[in-house]
Structure formats: C-alpha cells, structure tokens
C-alpha cells in the first residue's frame, strides 16, 4: 500500500510540473534559509559550552560625577576577587584576566608577536575547562614566570622541538623570562576568551595592586556554588563595597554578575568588553531566527494555497476512490505522502543551496559555519525529521480538505470545490505580502541609518588617515619616525595618540577650580595626544588656542570639548564658556584649560557625545600613530610608510589600517544586520511572488473559457489583464495597509537604540507600497497577458 501511495504521489508531482516546481523551489529556499539560520543560532548558542563550572563574570555600573550617564563595563578591580571570596561563602573560587595584544615573544634568535595573551591566576584552569595536553592543571601557573602555550603558538616558536621546560623571553618595559610548563589545545573558535598563551599573574604582582581600589584594568570571573541565588548575592554587594571602598565607592560603583553562558550574547549594553570575542546580541540572533521561520512558513503557505485552489482537479479522484471503499483517513495519508515527498525533494535542493551560499555567509558573519550532515548522524536525522514535519505541516490542511469531499456530489459535478476556500487563500496571500512589505520597509530604514552613520560629519576628518599601532615603540623612536615621514610629499601630516577614535576611550578622575569656587573632583573621558593632533584631524576650536609645541607646555595644557564645558559650568549659571579659559584643570595645580573644542563624535553614533578632554603628555607614551596621506597616491603612501617603518624598526612588524576601515568595523554588526534583513526580505518577496504566480496561472487556466467568450464579444487584451490582475492587486494593497503601521512601530523602537538617527520618512512606506504593487502586477500580468493573447477558438472549441 505504501509503495502504491509513493507511486501515485510521484505521478501527481510529475503530472503538475509547474505547480510542483513552484512548491519545491519555494520550500527549498525556505528550508535553506532556515538551515543557515539554524547553523548560525546553534553556533552562537555553543559559545563557552565547553566549560562545566558555575562561572559568572563580575561587572560594574560606573556612576561618576561629570559623566552624562552611568555606564556598564566588563572591567573590575584587582582586590575584588580575593576579598569577595573571603566575604561570601557562595563564591568557591575566582580568577582574574589581564590581556595583552601583539605580545612579543623571543626564543633564541626567533621573535614572534602573539595576537593576544592572558595573564591569569593559577586558578584559571581549575575553573575553565580548556583542554590541557601536557602539564598539570593545578600547578602549571602556580609559580611566577610560568607560561602555558597553545599548540599553534608552540609550533610557531619552537618548530619541532619539545617546548616543555624551554625558556622564552619578553622584551618590554622590563625584560622577563618564562618557563613553558604546559601545552594547551588550540582555543575553540566558539569561545569568548581567545588567547595564544596563559602567563602566570604572579609574575607581575606588586604590593600596590592589593590596595588599588578604583583601578579597573582587568576581568574577574567567579565560580559560584551550585544553586546560588544570584539576586540574593548581588543584594549583599553594597555592604561589601561600603566596607572596602567607603561611601564614595558605594556612590560611584554598582556591582552585578553575568553568567559565563550569557556573556557572549547578553552583554550588548556592557562597554569596555575587550576580550569578548565575536560578541553578538542575542536579540539579533532571535530576530534572524524569527524572520527565517517566517520565510519557511510563507513557503508552506504557498503549498496550502495552490493545493486548495487546484482541489477541483483532485475531486473526481477522491470521489472514485471513496466510491470503491477508500476511507477518508487513507486518502488523507495519501495526500500527506505527496507533500512529504515534495518536502524531501525540496530538502535535497536546500542542502545543495546551503553548500553553495555558506562561504558567502561565513564571510558576511565572520563565523566558521559548516554543514556536517554527512558526518553527523544526529544532525542528519534531525534535518530529515524536520523535512517530514514541514511536509506534514504544509499538507495537513489540504489533506483534510481534499479528503472531505462527498463522492455523490463530486461525481454528479454538483460540488463547487475551491471557491469556499477563497477567503482563506486571500488571508494567506495578504499575510505573505504583509511580511514581505514589513521587511522591505525595515531594509530601507536599516540601510538609511547605516549610511547616515557612515556619512554623517563626526566633527573631524577621517578620510585618508592611516593608523599604525606603536607596539613597544618609545616616544623618541616615534619622533624619528615622524620626522622622516614628513620628508615626503606623499604624507600631509603625522601625529599620535594613546587611542584611536572610534574605540572605547578611557575615563579618569580630574580636578577643576573656577576662580574662587571650591575645588571640584569629577570624571571625564581622556585622550592623550601629540600637540598637532587637532590640526591633522581638523577638529575645530570653539574658542581658545591649540596645544603649544614647546616642551615647557607638556602636561600643563588641556583642551576640553563643549560637553565637558557645559558640565563644568552647570553650577555656575550665567557664566560664559570663555570664563573657563585659563582656569585650573587636570591632575594637579599646574594644569589649565587653554581651549574648548567643538563637540565631535569620538565614539559610535549609538551613543551621545560624552565629556572629553585632550591632554598633551608625551611622557605617558603613545599607542597609535596617525598619518594623513595624499589620497590620489594612497598605495604609494602606504608603501612609503612601510619602508620608513622597516628602516627604523626592523624587528617590529608593520601593521596599518585606514581610519575609515576602522569605523566600518565599529558599525560591523549594524552592517551585518542590514545585509541579513535585506537577504531575507528578498527571499520572502521571491517566495511570495512564486505563490502569486501559481495562483494567477490557475486563475487564468480556470477562467480560460470565460476569457474566450469576452474576447469574442470584443474585450481587449488590456481589459482581460485588468480583469485577472485586479483581485491580486487589491490583496497587495490590503497587505500594505496592514504592514505600514506594524513597520512604523518596529522601526521606531529600533531607531531608539541610536543617539543620532534618521527620521521616519513617509516616502519609504510609499516606495515599499509602489514596489510591492509593481512586483505583484508584473508577476500576475505575465500569466494574464498569456491568457489574454490566446486564441479564443481553442478555448471555445468544445462548447
């Protein structure tokens, strides 16, 4: 019997090639979209799943005087780990992590720069389950000057030599040697913590760290006892803060915990999160999953629409089968078998499609997604069962509907099949196009907001600026580099700073005194720069003067932004900004404000402009050099910069990035969202049009004799096209009426996440409406024109 069902199902699929193709293509696209999104969601969910302990990260809410708003940060203070463990029995263990990037390692005559290493407590491997291939987890990091290297790093340094017990050297501010006490497996890519080596924190301990309350420069992870009530534990933190940090510490900081499993996906609002690899907001992951599900549902809707619309063709089959004894249940099973077979065929094409597009998806998402169906029996079974379920879900209503026909009425020709289900089909078509229009509108707004952020004047010039990290480069070496770079016409300017614009800048405490008023202590964002920084970046001064190039002015001159000027004057109503010039400001009594810069967006446009001061103090060192190059000869300029670098600093690798590329990275997640939403919107439109094409084909075929009569009576091609298209166009218009308010609400909520955002323009909705109507008309009119231009003699020959 089952063999017979399969044979009949295949015959029906082959007989109705066009409609079968529409269903298979639609389901293939829907399944492919769902499989890709499923791979992405599973990958995101797998982050840090290799660790078995109950680990939480300690975070802070910083509420400093002088800042526009409080901020959540991933950083914490050195003494917190040990003191928290001593105060609360719920905390079983702790470890601290201090990261260093581009870390120089030397072995004999070989020197490498490791992308990132961690300095950690000896408890690190007791809490985290990173695989240790050689060495003792309990003691490998116990002694100072110990290091664990990953397999890849050990191979880079030692080649085929046995690394155990070998000594490596780091030449930095202090020359330090480390003994290799173990080898780690390479860190999985689905770990938020990415490192090439673990160095003993004991090596860099000094007594001042244990009393450094207020210095936030590391991450602290806590292992909690199973079943710990997190909210109850967090309520105890204020008393702990008051005990160790005093009333001011309680006022300025709030501590909270975040589960290790949530750090990767649920920390979008936490800043200074430097070692959270590929951080991605779970809300976006859920959004992608929802849209992917909508794509698949719309593909299923196509099948329901086409099956019920073409019910008349199966009515006599049902009547004959029932008259010779077939039960309704048997007929329903047969019809379900057809949809399951269609679904399995679609699955094959979907897997092929995923294999083709996966490299592009990996490039877009910067992930390493793969489709291990062949090697993973469990995943293969899951995909197969899902395809069967989709087939059943798509076919359950048509199967019930078709098997319900009464044989007497059908065989007499007195049943009007399909018509009574027209309302349902209309609702489903409206739902399809409503979803497509909402995503179309969302895509336009997302792209507009992204372009707005990329094109908006940030208040400084970032075009043709090359940034080069100054790894282990002294101020004296920087001066030599600068002098030689300025000898070429390819270079228009050179300056340096501690941080790159667009990155998270540090905050620090400062003092301010206006005339005879009391001394005020507050916190502000800090940027240490060379004296000509404002000139190169074309940052405008609202008043005052620029930094002096005289050495006597170093550490004494401060330039503040307008936001900080307003903050400083909030207790001095009526005082003009110019009254701040020459006033005491900074870290001691020698510092003065010499200028007020116009506000500029030194961070992402997601955030409002914070208070900021610029400080010319080369003794603190610079971390980045900025080179303004001749835009017409950018390649030659970069080659010249590299040649000067190689000549002056042959042992340090040359790395560079255009500032525009850096800001593109700042908005990377927004760009990814734009691309994904655009792709899914396009898929929904394609699938909806396929369904509309199928319904239009059936409508034209069903009304072929009516069209023939109308043509004989003098109807023009245009009249026929309008007759066949008008119904579907009305449905798309209704879909627009439903979609517009939904899209307006969704995009208004989304844009609230940006401090600087575009307006909700009416023309976007009008454009989406016109485009959707045009697409629908173009889809339907193809079949309408074909029917309208057919010879009426052929359609009326049997009458």
GUNULUM-687190 format. One record per residue: residue in one letter; z, x, y of N, C-alpha, C in turn. Coordinates in steps of 0.05 Angstrom, whole numbers, plus 5000, padded with zeros to 4 digits. Example, Ala and Ser with C-alpha at 12.3 -4.5 7.8 and 13.67 -1.06 7.14 Angstrom:
<pts>
A515652644886515652464910515652644934S514252574955514352734979515752585001
</pts>
This chain:
<pts>
X500050174976500050005000500050175025X501750385025501950565048499250705052X497950785030495350915032493350725045X493450465037491650265049492150225078X494750225086495450205115494250435131X494550675120493450915134490450895137X489150805115486150785115485250585137X486650355138485850145157486450245185X488750385189489450485215487350685225X486450855207484451055215481750915222X481050715207478550565212478650435240X480950315247481150185273481050385296X482350615291482250825312479450925316X478050965294475251065295473350855307X473850605301472150385310472350355340X474750375351475150345380475550625393X473450775393473651055402474651085431X473450925449474250955477477150895482X478050675471480850595475482750785460X481950875437483551065422483751325438X481551415449481451665465483351635489X483151405503484951365526487851385518X488551265496491351275487492151555478X490451685464491051955454491352155478X489452135496489552315520492052265536X492652005541495051945557497552035543X497751965517500152055502500352355500X498152495497498152785496499252905521X498252805544499152905570502152855573X502952605567505852535569507552695551X506752735526508252895507508453185516X506153295525506053575534507953615557X507953435577509753455600512653445590X513253265572515953245562516853485546X515053595530515653835514516254065533X514654105553515054335572517754295586X518254055596520754005610523154025591X522753935566524853965546525554265541X523454425539523854715536525354835559X524654745583526054845607528954755608X529354495602532154385602533854525581X532754565557534254695535534854985543X532955115556533455395565535655405585X535555215605537655205625540455145613X540454965594542954885581544055115564X542355295555543155515537544555735552X544555735579545755955594548655985587X549356235580552156315573553256175549X551556065532552555925508553456125487X552956385491553756585471556756645472X558156545492560956605495562756385485X564756445470566456245456569056185470X569956365488572556325500572456115523X574756025530575055815551575255965578X572956045589572856225613572056065637X573456125659572955995685572656215706X571056165726570756355749572556255772X573856445784575456375808573756385833X573856175849572256155873574056095897X572956135921574456075945572955885963X574455725978573455586001574655736026X572955856041573856006065573655836090X575955826104576155656128577255826151X575455996161576356186182575956076210X577756156227577556096256575056226267X573456066281571056166293568456096278X568756006253566355926238565755626242X563255556242562455286248563355096226X563455196201564255026178565455196157X566955076139568055226116565755286097X566255486080564155556061565455626034X564055536013564855615986563555875979X565156065967564056315959564956385931X563356545917564056625890565856875889X566456985912568057225913571057175912X572557375905575457355905576657625911X579357645911580757885919581758045895X581858295897582558475875585258395863X587458345879590058295866590258025852X588357845856588757575846588857555816X587157705802587057675773589757725760X590957955766593558025753595757845762X595857775788598057605798597857325788X595457215785595056945774596056935745X595357145730596157145702599257165699X600557315717603457335716604857075725X603556915742604756675753604356435735X602156425721601456175706600956235677X602556125659602256175630599656055619X598355875634595855765625593655975624X593956185640591956395643592556615622X590956635601591456825579590557105586X588357125602587157385607585457365632X584657595642582857605665581157855664X578957845678577358085683576058065709X575658295722574258305748571558445745X569658365761567058485760566258575789X565558825791564358935816561659045808X559558955822556859025815555759245833X553959405823552559595839549659595830X547859565850545059555844543659825849X541559875835540060125837541960355835X543360355813545560555808544260805795X544661025809543461285800545161405777X543761475755544961595731543461855725X544862075720543562325713544662425687X542862525670543562655645541862905643X543263135644541863395644539863395667X537363425661535263435682533963165687X534862955673533662695676535262515694X533862375712535262195731533761925730X535361715728534261435729535861275749X534661055758536060865775536260595760X538660525753539060275737539060035756X537659825750537559585768540259475775X542059455756544759345762546759425740X549059525749551259585730553759445741X555659405722558159275729560459475725X562359465744564959595739566859365731X568059385707569659165696572259265685X574159075683576659145670576259175640X578259305627578059355598578059095581X578858885594579058625580576358475579X574358585592571758455594570658365567X570558555548569358495522571258335504X573758305512575458125497575057835505X574057795529573457525539570557445534X568757625540565857555537564857665511X563057515498562157575471559457715471X558957895490556558055489556658235465X554458255451554458395425554758705429X556758815417557259105417556259225391X554259395393553059515369554659745358X555759905377557360145369559760165389X561960245379564360265395566460055388X568760075401570959895397571359705421X571159445416571459255438574059285453X576159335439578859345451579359585467X578159815461578860065474576560205489X574160095486571760245496571960285526X573160105541573360125570576160175580X577960245562580760275569581260515587X579960735580580460985595578561005619X579461135640577661195663575261355654X573161335669570661495663569461425636X569761165629568461075604566060895612X564060885595561760715601560560615575X559660365576558060245554555260195565X553260285550550560255559549060055540X547159905552545459735535543459915520X542459805498540459955482538160055499X537059885516534759965532535460185551X537760175564538560375583539160645568X540460625545541060865530538461005522X536460845514533860955507532461095530X532760965554531561085578532861355585X535461375580536861625588536661835566X537161765541537461965520535061985502X533161805504530961815485531961765457X531261945439532061915411534762045404X536062165424538662285419540762075414X542862155399545161975396546861975421X547061745435548461745461551561755459X552661685436555561665434556961935441X558861915459560362155467558962325488X556462265494555062425514556062355542X555762545561556662515588554362465607X554662255624552662215645554062245672X552562295693553662345719552462165740X554062075758553161915781553662075806X551562135821551762275846551662075869X553962005880554061825903555761945925X557561785936559461895956561262095943X561862045917563362245901561862285875X561762525866560462585840562362505818X561462325800563262225779561762245752X563262325732562162345705563362125687X561762035668562661825650561861895621X563661845603563161885574562261625562X560061635546558961395533560761335509X562061095510563961025489562960785472X560560695478559460485462556660405471X555260255453552560155459552559855455X551559715475551259425474548459345468X548159115455545458995452544458915480X541858915483540758835509541758555516X542458515542543558265551541458045548X542157815536540157595534539357505562X536857405564535857315590537157055599X538356915580539756665588542756715592X543356935605546057005613546057025643X548056905657548256935686548957215693X550357365675551157635680549057825668X547557965685545558145676546258435685X546458615666547358885672546059075652X545959335660544859545644547159725633X549459695644551759855635554359735645X556459775630559159695638560859945642X561859985667563460225674566360145677X568160315669570960265670571860235699X573160005705574259955731576460155738X577860255717579960445721579060695736X576460745734575360985747575560975777X575260735789575160705818577660585829X579760545813582260445823583460625844X584660495865586360645883588660465891X590960565898593360405903592960195924X591260235943590860045965589659785955X588159795933586859555923588959345915X591259425905593159245895594559085917X594359165941595559025964593358925984X590858935975588658855993588158555992X590058406003589758116005587958056030X585757936025583857876047581158006043X581058206026578458336020577158205996X574958066001573457925980570958085973X571058225950568858405944568158415914X569258225899568758225870568857945859X568157915834568457655820570857675800X572357465798574557455779574057225759X574257295734574057095712576657075697X577456825691580056775678579556645651X581056735631580956595605583356415604X582856155601585055955601585655875572X588155785569588955685543587355425537X586755375511585255125505586854885514X585454685524586654435533587954445560X587554665575588754685601587654475620X589454345635588754145655587954295680X585354305686584354465708585354355735X585254095738586153985764589154035768X590754015747593554065750594054365757X592554545745592854825751592054885780X589854765789588954815817590954715837X592454505830594454405849596854595853X597154785834599254985836598355225854X595855245860594855485874595955505903X596255285918597255325945599955465946X601855395928604455525927604155825921X602255885903601656165896600656315920X598756185935597556315959599756365980X601456175984603556206005605456435997X605956465971607756675962606656945967X604056985961602757245962601257305988X600357086001598657126025599757016050X601956876048603256766072601856516082X602956406104601856156115598956186124X598256416135595556456145593556456122X594356586100592656586076592156306065X594356136066594055866057592255706075X592355766101590655626120587755706118X587155956111584456066112582956036085X584556006063583256006037584155776020X582355676003582955485983581655575957X583155585935582155685910581355455892X579255495877578455295857577055435834X576955305811575855415786573255275779X571555435766568955325756568455435729X568055255709567655335682565155525680X565355725663563155905659560655765652X560855545636558555395627557255255651X558755215673557655065696556855255719X557455505717556855695739553855705745X552255725724549355755728548155515741X548955275732547555035740548954855761X551554905765553154725782554454875805X553155075815554255235838552355265861X550555065864548555075885549855095913X552154985916553454985942555355225946X555355405927557155645929555455885938X556256005960554856235970555956505961X554656715969555456995962555757015932X553856885918553856875889551857075878X552557335881550657545878549757595849X551357535830550657615802550257375784X549557155796548856905781545856905777X544957025755542057065750540656795747X538356765761536656535759538256275764X540056285783541656045790539855815796X540355585784538655345788540355095787X539954925807541554685809540954485787X543054405773542754215751541553945760X541953875785540853625795537753635795X536653875800533753905799532753895770X534354015752533654005723533553715714X535553565722535653275714533453125726X532653195751530453065764527853115749X527353365741524953425726524953275700X527253255686527353115661526752815665X527752705687527252415693524352365698X523052535714520252495720518552535695X519252735679517852775654518052535635X520352415635520752175618518951945629X518851925656517151715668514151765660X513352015660510552075652510051965624X511952025606511651935578511651625576X513451505590513651205589511151085599X509951195620507451085631505251115611X505251335595503251365574503651145552X506151085546506750875527505950605538X506250565564505550315577502450265574X500950485576498050455573497450335545X498850435525498250335498498950035496X501249955507502149675506500049505520X499249585544497249435560494649395545X493549615534490949595521491149445495X493349475481493649335455493849035459X495448945478495748655483493148545495X491848695512489348605525487148555504X487148725484484948705464485948555439X487948385443489048245420487048055407X485247955423483247755412481647885389X481048145392479448275372480848295345X483648285346485148315321486148045311X485647825327486747565320485747465293X483047475289481847375264482847535240X483147795245484147975223486947875215X488547815235491347725229491147455214X489347275224489147005211488347025182X486347195176485347225149487547335131X488947545141490947675125493347485119X494047325139496247145135495446915116X492946835117492046615100491946685071X491646945065491647035037494347145028X496447095045499147155036500547385050X499347515069500747735082503047625099X505247765098507647685113507547815141X508947685160509047795187510148075188X512148125171513348395171511348605162X509648535142507648725132505548785153X504748575168502848615190503948795212X506548735219507848895240507949195231X508649235206508749515196505949645198X503849495191501149605193500449685222X501049505241500449565269502149805279X504649815270506350035278505250295266X504250275241503050515229500750625245X499150445257496950535274497950695298X500050585311501050715335502350985328X503750995305504951245296502851455290X500651365277498451555272497251655298X496751475317495851555343497751755356X500251705354502251875366502252155353X501952165327501952425314499452585321X497152445323494752575332495152685361X496352515378496852605405498752845406X500652855387502553075386501153335381X499153335363497553575357496253685383X494953505397493653585422495753675443X498053535443500153615462501153895457X501553965432502454235426500354445434X497854385430495654565438495754595469X496054365482496154365512498454535522X500854495510503154655518502754955514X501555025492500955315487499155425508X497355265518495455355539496855395566X498555195573499655195600502355355602X503555425580506155555580506255815596X504155985594504256235611504356165641X502955965649503055885678505755775685X506955615667509655505672511655735674X511455935656513356155657513056315683X510656345693510156475718511356315741X511056055740512055885761515155875761X516255845738519255815736520656075734X519256295729520456565725522356555702X521656405682523256385657521556505634X522856525611521456625587521456405566X520056185572519955965554517956015532X518555915508516755955485516855695469X514855665451514655425434514855515405X517255555395517555665368517555455346X515655275348515555045329515055145300X513255345298512455435271514855575257X516355735273518555885261521155735260X521355515274523855365276523455095262X524455075238524154825222525554595236X527954655247529554445260528054325284X526854505300525354415324522854265315X521554365294519154225283519853945275X522153915261522953645252523653465276X524953585296525653425320523153325334X521153505337518753425351517253215335X517153245309515753045291517152775293X519752775291521252525293520952395320X520852555341520452455368517752325371X515752445359513052335360512952065345X514252055322514351805307515851585324X518051665336519551485353517851375376X516351565389514651485411512551285402X511451335378509451155366510650875361X513150875351514450615346515050475372X516050635391516750515417514350395431X512050535429509650445442508550195427X508850185401507549985385509249745378X511849755383513649545374512949275386X512349275412511749015425508948915416X506849085417504248985407504348895378X505949035362506148965333507348695330X509548645344510848385343509048165354X507648225376505948035389503547965371X502148165360499748115344500447965318X502748045306503547925280504547645283X504847545308506047285312503847065312X501247135312499146935313499246735289X498846485295498746275274495946275262X495646305236493046325223491246085228X492345845227490745605231489445595258X491045655278489945645306487945865310X488546105299486746325303484046275290X484046185265481546145250479945905262X481345715275479945505288478845585315X479845825325479045915351480345775374X482645645369483945485390486145645404X486745885395488846045408487646215430X488946225452487946395475489646655474X488646845461490147095457489847265482X492047395489491947595510492547485538X491647235543491847125570494747085578X496346975559499046915566500747165569X499547395564501047645567500047795592X498347655608497247795631499347865651X501347695654503547745673504948005666X505548045641506848285632505148535638X502548515632500848735638500748805668X500748595684500748635713503248785722X505548695711508148835718508049125710X506949175686506849455676505049625693X502749515701500849665718502149725746X503549515757504949555782507049775780X508449775757510549975753509350255751X507050275737505650535735504950645762X503650475778502650575804504950605824X507050445822509350495839510550765835X510850845809511851115803510051325814X507351295810505451485820505551515850X505751285864505751295894508351425904X510651355891513151485900512951785897X511951885875511652175871509552295890X507452145896505452235915506652275942X508252075951509552095977511552335977X513152355955515052565953513752835954X511452865941509953115941509153195969X508153005984507253066011509653156028X511853016026514253086043515353356034X515453416008516453665998514753896009X512153866007510254076016510554106047X510753876061511153896090513654046098X515853986084518454116090518254416084X516954476062516754766054515054916075X512854796083511154926104512654936131X514254736137515854736161517754976161X519055016139520955246137519455516139X517155526127515655776127514355836154X513555616168512155656194513955636218X516255516216518055486239518755756251X518755776277519456016291522456066286X523256286272526056326266527556456289X526056526311527356656333527156956333X525657056313525057346311522357376298X521157616300518557666289518957796261X517757666240517957776213515257856202X513157826219510457896210510058206209X508858296188508058576185510558766187X512758666177515158836175515658906146X515759166141516259276114519159356113X520659256093523459336089523659526065X525159736068525559936047528559976043X529559936019532459986014533160286016X535260336030536160616034538260686013X537460715988539260775967540261065969X542861095974544061365975542761545997X541761416018540561566040542561586063X543161816072545161856093543861776120X545561746140544561676167542861906177X543662156172542062386181539262386168X539062326143536462306129534762086141X536161856147534661636159533461716185X534961866202533861956228531362126224X531362296204529062466199526662296190X527162106173525161916164523961766188X525661666204524761506227523061676246X523861916251522462086269519662146259X519462196233516762266221515062016219X516161786213514561546211513361466238X514761516259513861436286511561616296X510961826281508762006290505961886284X505861676268503261556260502761306276X500161266283499361016296499460776278X499760826251499960606232502660466235X504560606247507360496249507860436279X508760186283509260096311512160096318X513960126299516760136304518360176279X520760296282522560356259525360296268X526860156252529760106257531160076230X533760026231535260006206537559806210X538659716188540959526188542359546161X544759416161546159416135545159196117X544058986128542958766112540258676122X538758546104536158436111536458146120X535058076141535057796150534057616127X535357386124534657206102536557246079X538157456078540157496058542857396068X544757376050547457296058548657536074X549457486099550757696114553757676112X555157896114558057906111559457786136X561857686131563557596153565857796156X566957816180569157996185570957876207X573357966207575257886229574858056253X575057936277574758076303576857976323X577058116345578858036366577157986392X578157796408576857726433578857666454X578257766478580057706501578457656526X578757426538577357356563579257376586X578857586603580557616626583457646619X585157476631588057486626588957296604X587057166591587856976570588857126545X590356996528591557126505589357236486X590057436471588257556451587757356429X585257306422584557116401583357266378X584157196354583057306329581357096315X579057166307577256986294575357136275X573756976261571857096241569057016249X567257206244564357156250562657326231X560157236229558257386213557557646228X557157856213556758126225554058236215X552658376233550258526225550258786239X550559006224550559276235547659366237X546859456261544059516266543759786282X541359886281540660116298540160006327X540160186346540160106374537559956382X535360006368532759876375532059636357X534059536344533559316325532359066338X533458996361532558756375529658786385X528959036392526159086401524159046379X524759156356522859136333522558846325X524758696323524658426313524058226336X523758316360523158146383525257926386X527757996382529957806386530557796416X530357556427530657536456533557516465X534057646488536657626500536757396520X538857236519539157016538540257136564X541857346561542957486585544257746576X544757926594545958186588543858386582X544658596568542758816562542858886532X540859056525540559146497542359376492X542559466467544159696459543059956473X544960126480544160386491543660576468X541860776472541260976452543261216454X544961206474546961426478549061416456X549861646445551861656424554561556434X555061596459557661516470558061206469X555761056466555960766465556460666437X556160836416556560746389559360636385X559460416370561860276362563260136386X562160146409563360026433561759776443X559159766436557459556447557059336426X557259086435556858856417555058656431X553158546415551458326425552058086407X552657866419553357616405551057416407X550957226389548957016392550156776408X548456586415549356366431551456196417X551156166390553056016375555856136378X556056396376558656536379559656516408X557856526427558656506455559956236460X558756016449559855756452562655736439X562955866416565555866402567656006419X566856226431568756386447569656236472X567956056482568455916507569655636502X570155566477570955286472573655226484X575355436488577955396501577855456531X575455506541575255576570573055396582X573655146583571654946593570855016622X568254996627567255046654566355336658X567255516641566455796644563555826635X561855966650559056016641558956236620X556756246605556456446584556556726596X555556756621555457016634558257136637X560356966637563057066640563957226617X562457206594563257356570562357656572X560357706588559357986590561558166601X561858386587563858586595566658526585X567058306571569758236561570358376535X572958416530573858556506573058396481X571958536461570958416437570758626415X571358556390570858736368573358796352X573559056345575659136326577959276340X577659356365579759486380579259436410X580859566426580759506455578359636469X576759806454574559946467571959786467X571759586450569259426447568959226469X566359186478565758996498563158856491X562858606501560358456498558458556520X556158646512554158736531551758546534X551458366514549158186515549557946498X548057736504548157486489545257426480X544857436454542157386442541657096438X539257006442538556726436538956686406X539856446399540256376371537656426355X537956546332535756576313536756516285X534956416268535656346240535656596223X537956716221538256956204538556886175X538856626169539156546141537056326136X537356196113535455986105535755746124X533655596127533755356144535255126130X536255176107538054986094540654966110X541355176125543955196138543555216169X545555116183545655136212546155426219X545355496244545855776253548855816257X549856016244552656076245553256276268X555756316275556456516295555756786284X554856966301553857226293554257436316X554957676308554857896328553558136315X552058276332550658526323552258756334X552358966319554159196324552659456318X552559636337551159886334553160106326X553360146300555360346290554160486266X552660706271551260846250553160986231X555661036239557561166222558160996197X557860736199558260556176555960566157X553760686165551460716147549560476147X547160516140545160306138544160286110X543560036102542659986074539659926073X538359866096535559806096534259906121X531760006117530160086140527859886143X527359816168525159626175522959776190X520559746180518259886192516159676200X515559666226513459486236510859636234X508959526219506459666214504159536228X501959676229499459576240498259376220X498159116228497358906210494458946199X492759066215489959106207489759316186X491759486184491659716165494259726148X495059486138497659466124497759646099X495559656083495559816059495860116065X494360206086494460486094497260546104X498460356118501160396130503260426107X503060256087504960276065504660546050X502060626046501560886033502761116050X502561096076503661306094506761306092X507961066092510861056089511761186063X510361126042510961236015510661546015X508661646028508161936029510462076044X511361956066513562066081516162056065X516561836052518961796035519062006013X516762035999516662225976517062505986X516062576009516462836020519362896028X520662706040523362746049525462696027X524862496010526862415989525562405962X524662625951523062625927524662525902X527262535903528862455879529562155879X528962015901529661735903527061565901X526961375882524461215880523961055906X521361035912520560875936520160585928X521560405942521260125938520959995965X519259785965518859645991518359355986X518559196008517958916007517258826035X515158676038514558556064516658336069X517558316094519658126100518657836095X516157786099515057516092515457456063X515057656046515457616017518357566010X520157696025522957656021523757366028X522657266050523256986057521956786038X519756866026518556696005520456675982X521856895976523856895954526256725962X526956725987529156555997528656265991X526056185995525255905990523955865963X524556045945523256035918523755765904X526255685903526955435889525555195902X525455185929524054975942521154975935X519955215933517155235926516755145897X518555205879518355125851518554815849X520354705864520654405864518054275874X516854395895514354285906512154295885X511954515871509854545851510254355828X512754335818513254165794512853875801X513853785824513453505832510553445835X509053625847506153585851504653555824X505353735805504053725779504753465765X507253385765508053135751506852895765X506752895791505452675806502452655798X501152885795498352885787497952775759X499852845741499652745713500052445712X501952345728502452055728499951905739X498752015759496351885770494051885750X493752115736491652135715492051925693X494551915683495151725661494851435670X495751375695495551105706492551025708X490951215717488051165720486751125693X487651275673486551235646487150945637X489550855641490250585633488650375649X488350425674486850245691483850235682X482850475675480050495666479750325640X481650345622481550195597481649895602X483449805620483649525626481149425639X480049585658477549505671475249485652X475149675633473049665612473249405596X475649345588476049105572475348855588X476248845613475748615630472748575634X471248795639468348775642467048685616X468048785594466848715568467448415561X469848325568470648055562469047855579X468347935603467047745622464047805624X462947925604460148015605458247775608X458847555594457147315596457447175623X459947175633460347055660458747215681X458847485678457347655697454347595695X453347555670450547495666449747235680X451447025677450846775690450846805720X452846945731453046985760450547135771X449547325756447247475764444747295764X444547125743442246945742442246755766X444646675774444946495797444746635824X444346895824443847035849446047215859X448147265844450347445853449247735854X450047875875449248155879451148335864X450248595861451948795849454648815863X454548805890456948825906458848595900X457748355898459448115891460848155864X459348255845460548295818462648515819X462148725833464148945835466748845848X466448695870468848585883470348395864X468848225849470048035831471748185810X470648395798472048535777474248725787X473948815812475849015822478248895837X477748665849479748555868482548515855X482548425830485148385817486748635815X485448855806486849105803487649225830X486049195850486749295877489249145887X489448885882491748735890494248845877X494048915852496349035838497249295850X495349465859495949715871497249675899X496249475913497449405939500449325935X500949155915503649075909505349325901X504149505886505549755879506349915904X504649915924505350055949507649925963X507649655964509849515977512549575964X512549605937514949675923515749965927X513650145926514150435926515150535953X514050435975514650546002517650546008X519150326006521950336013523550515994X522750525968524150705950523750995958X521251065963520551335971521951405997X522051226016523451276042526351346037X527751186020530551236015530951506001X529351565981529651805965529152055983X527052045999526352286015528352316039X529452106049531452126070533952266059X534752196034537052326021536452616016X534052676007533352956000533253126025X532153026047531953186071534653236084X536653086078539353126089540453396079X539353516058540253776049539254006065X537753956087536654166104537854126132X538854346143539854336171537554286190X535254396184532854366201530654246183X529754006191528053856173525853706189X523853616175521653466186522553176190X520953026205521352736208520052586186X521052336181519752166162517452026176X515052126173512652016187511451786172X510651576187509451336175506751396163X505351586174502651636164502551746136X504851866127504951966099504751726080X506251516086506151276069503451146070X502251126094499551016097497551176081X497751446082495951616068496151576038X498651566028499051515999497951245991X498251046008497150786002494150786000X492850906020489950916021488851075997X490151295991489251465969489551315942X491851185939492251035913490250815910X489650665932487650455930484850565925X484250785938481650915933481351005904X483451135894483351235866483050995847X484650785852484450545834481650425836X480550395860477950275864475750445850X475950715854474050895842474150875811X476550845800476850825771475650565761X476350345774475450085765472550035770X471550125794468850075802466750205784X467550415770465650545751464850345730X466750215718466150005698464949755710X465849695735464849455748461849485754X461049715765458249765771456549765746X457649885725456249895699455749605689X457749435691457449155682455549005701X455749055727454148905746451248975745X450649215736447749305735446549255708X448049155689446949105662444948865663X443148865645441048655643442348395633X442348185649443647935641442347805617X439847865612438447755589439847825563X440748085561442048175537444648025532X446247985554448847855551448547555545X446347425554446047135550444147065527X443247265512441247215491442247025470X444947035465445946865443446546585452X446446535479447046265489444646075487
</pts>
